Amino acid sequence: MNKALTFVAAAAALMLSAGAALAQTIAVTNGRVLTGSGEIARGTVVIQNGRISAVGADVTVPSGAQVIDARGGVITPGFVAVDSGLSAIEVSALTDTNDVRQSSNSLSAAFDVSWGLDPDSFVIPVTRLGGVTRAIVTPQHPGSSGAHVHEEDTAGIGEGGLHTPGLFAGQAAVIHLAQGTDILVEPRVAMVAPFGDAGAGVAGGARGAEFTLFREILREVRLYARNRAAYDRGDLRELQLSRADLEALIPVVEGRMPLIVTVHRASDIRNVLRLAEEENLDIILDGAEEGWRVAAEIAAADVPVLINPLDNLPSSFEVRGATMENAARLHAAGVLIAIKGNEGSVHRAREARYNAGNAVAHGLPFLAAIEALTVNPARIFGQEDRFGALRPGLEADVVVWTGDPLEPLSQPIAVIIRGQPQDLNSRALELRDRYLRREPMPQAYGN
C-alpha cells in the first residue's frame, strides 16, 4: 500500500470513531514535526482527551492509542486564518449571506460578528482541506481586503448620510472549524477601524479629520466611563456615540482590547503608531504594504502586523512601495507577523499557505512562515494558551501532510481539531465525484 493510501486508511479509521474522539487517545507517528516554534526531524504527537499530551522524538505511544503512521510526511499545528469572513460570508456579492458588514447609522463599535456565525457554511469544509482549523472573523469596512466591499455597504454610510461612528467597523471573534453546531471560541477579541484613504473617506475626506474625530471619540468614551451615573440621569453632555458603542469601546481605551487598524502607506503607519502611543492603545496593523519602510519603528513599538505577502503592485498612492519582500523585511526587523489568505480570507482562506510559500521564496525563513500561519496569529489575538502550536496542554489542532505544507501539491491527509478527526470531504468534492460518474443523470435533469 502506498503512502497516500496508508494516510487515507488511517483517516477513515479515525472517522469511524469520531464521535468518541474527545475521549480517545490518538498518536501521530513517524513524521517531520513542525511544532510552530521549532522542528523535530522525526517525531510523534500524542493526543488525549482533546489536548496534546506529548510531543517529541522519543515519545512512547500509549497502549490502545489509535495510530496514524505519517510515514515521512509532515505534522503541523492547524493553520489560523486571520482577517477572515469564514462562517459569516457565503456569497460575497449577496448582502443577505454576508454577516460581517452592516450599514446602520446608529451602530458601529458595538457590532459583534459572533452573532452571525454559521457552522453549516459550505465554505468551512473546503477551508479545512487547506489545513485551516481556526479563524479570526473580522467585520468589514471600506478598506477591508477583498470580498467586494464598498463604502455604501459598510458601517457609517446609510440612510441619513455620513455618520462619524463609522470610524469603527465592530468587533472580531475567534472560531474553530470543527464539525458541529458551536464553532465560537471567543467573541469580541479585537475592535476594527480603517485608517488611511478608507478612514479618511468615512471621516469626511481627509486624514486630519479622521485623527481629530478619532481622538475626540476616545475622550468621550473616557468621559462616559467615568460618569455612567450622570449619563443615566441625563446630566452628561450629548455624546456622538450610542451607549452600546461607548460601552464597546471602553476595553479599547483601557488597553484591554486590541484595535485592528487597517493602514497601508508608511506615513500613515507612523501616525497610527504615534496615536497608539499617545492614547495608550494596543494596536494590530492590518495590511501595512509599506510596513518594510518603517519596520524598525513597528518593531520598537512592539506592534504585530497582518499581511498578505502577495500585495506587491502599486495599485494606489497608498501602496507605491509594496513589495513581495515585505514579510521577510518585517520579520528581519523583529516584527511579529501573521500571513493572510486572499480576497477577504473566505473562499480563498486556504491559500494563506501559498502566500507563505511565496514569502519564503522572497526571503522569509521557512520556520518563520510556519509560525506566521500558526503560533503567531494565536499570540496576536491572545489565544496562545489554547491553540496555535504542538505543545503539551494545548487543544489538539493537528494536520498531517503528504509533504511540505507550503508546497501546493502537498495535501492534508488527516485533520484533527480539538482532538476530533474531521471528515476530509466537502460539497465541492461531492459535486466533482457526482459529475465524474458516467451514469445517466437523475430524471429531474432530463435525458
C-alpha positions, 0 to 999 in steps of 0.5 A: 500500500502506498503512502497516500493510501496508508494516510487515507486508511488511517483517516477513515479509521479515525472517522469511524470513531469520531464521535468518541474522539474527545475521549480517545487517545490518538498518536501521530507517528513517524513524521517531520514535526513542525511544532510552530516554534521549532522542528523535530526531524522525526517525531510523534504527537500524542493526543488525549482527551482533546489536548496534546499530551506529548510531543517529541522524538522519543515519545512512547505511544500509549497502549490502545492509542489509535495510530496514524503512521505519517510515514515521512510526511509532515505534522503541523499545528492547524493553520489560523486564518486571520482577517477572515469572513469564514462562517459569516460570508457565503456569497460575497456579492449577496448582502443577505449571506454576508454577516460581517458588514452592516450599514446602520447609522446608529451602530458601529463599535458595538457590532459583534460578528459572533452573532452571525456565525454559521457552522453549516457554511459550505465554505468551512469544509473546503477551508479545512482541506487547506489545513485551516482549523481556526479563524479570526472573523473580522467585520468589514469596512471600506478598506477591508481586503477583498470580498467586494466591499464598498463604502455604501455597504459598510458601517457609517454610510446609510440612510441619513448620510455620513455618520462619524461612528463609522470610524469603527467597523465592530468587533472580531471573534475567534472560531474553530472549524470543527464539525458541529453546531458551536464553532465560537471560541471567543467573541469580541477579541479585537475592535476594527477601524480603517485608517488611511484613504478608507478612514479618511473617506468615512471621516469626511475626506481627509486624514486630519479629520479622521485623527481629530474625530478619532481622538475626540471619540476616545475622550468621550468614551473616557468621559462616559466611563467615568460618569455612567451615573450622570449619563443615566440621569441625563446630566452628561453632555450629548455624546456622538456615540450610542451607549452600546458603542461607548460601552464597546469601546471602553476595553479599547481605551483601557488597553484591554482590547486590541484595535485592528487598524487597517493602514497601508502607506508608511506615513500613515503607519507612523501616525497610527503608531504615534496615536497608539502611543499617545492614547495608550492603545494596543494596536494590530496593523492590518495590511501595512504594504509599506510596513518594510519602510518603517519596520524598525519603528513597528518593531520598537513599538512592539506592534504585530502586523497582518499581511498578505505577502502577495500585495506587491503592485502599486495599485494606489498612492497608498501602496507605491512601495509594496513589495513581495519582500515585505514579510521577510523585511518585517520579520528581519526587523523583529516584527511579529507577523501573521500571513493572510489568505486572499480576497477577504480570507473566505473562499480563498482562506486556504491559500494563506499557505501559498502566500507563505510559500511565496514569502519564503521564496522572497526571503522569509525563513521557512520556520518563520512562515510556519509560525506566521500561519500558526503560533503567531496569529494565536499570540496576536489575538491572545489565544496562545494558551489554547491553540496555535502550536504542538505543545503539551496542554494545548487543544489538539489542532493537528494536520498531517501532510503528504509533504511540505505544507507550503508546497501546493501539491502537498495535501492534508491527509488527516485533520484533527481539531480539538482532538476530533478527526474531521471528515476530509470531504466537502460539497465541492468534492461531492459535486466533482465525484457526482459529475465524474460518474458516467451514469445517466443523470437523475430524471429531474435533469432530463435525458 
